[in-house]
Amino acid sequence: MCGRYYVDDETAREIEKVVQEIDRKLKVAHTGDVYPSQAAAVLTGKMEGLKAEQMNWGFPGYQRKGMLINARAETVLERKMFRDSVLHRRCIIPAKHFYEWNADKNKVTFLRKDKPILYMAGFYNCFQGEDRFIIITTQANASVQKVHDRMPLILEDKELENWIYDDKFLDFALHRVPVQLMKHQEYEQQSLF
């Protein structure tokens, strides 16, 4: 599960580099931790190429109770609430890193070893006149597994347009293991023995 992620100024600049035509009205106003229900920049597909938009994170829960912030890659196409969105309204959520919490409730940061930005796969839909997004998660790879059994589905730079526009790529992406990530934990418990 991905319950919080981070966008810094460098990540905001990278978003602007990736997007071919940034809407002049859009400013990546939010930097720092992004929590469920908050607005954040996401990349979507338009006829002219990738475009950055502001959307709130999370779909309203069943019978408007709670909020859905993640969807499992393994079942996203089977769930009625998600199927149409993932088939027709895919998006990309750029971040510096994301967080998971270990069994001791300590926050652990995961980021790319090789790049200053990571791209999480997602999709969006409109609720009460506003577009809202969800992050797709998959089984954790070896770099995340010791902390949590789920992680965001990470896309490579060269796959961004494929994720948005190529329906054949969708099935491939939903079934693959994401890149290995670097782990950082502020307070690591040390054994006294």
Secondary structure by P-SEA (a helix, b strand, c coil): ccccccccaaaaaaaaaacccccccccccccccccccbbbbbbbbccccbbbbbbbccccccccccccccccccccccccccccccccbbbbbbccbbbbbccccbbbbbbbccccbbbbbbbbbbcccbbbbbbbbcccccccccccccccccccccccccccccccaaaaaacccccbbbbbbcbbbbbcc
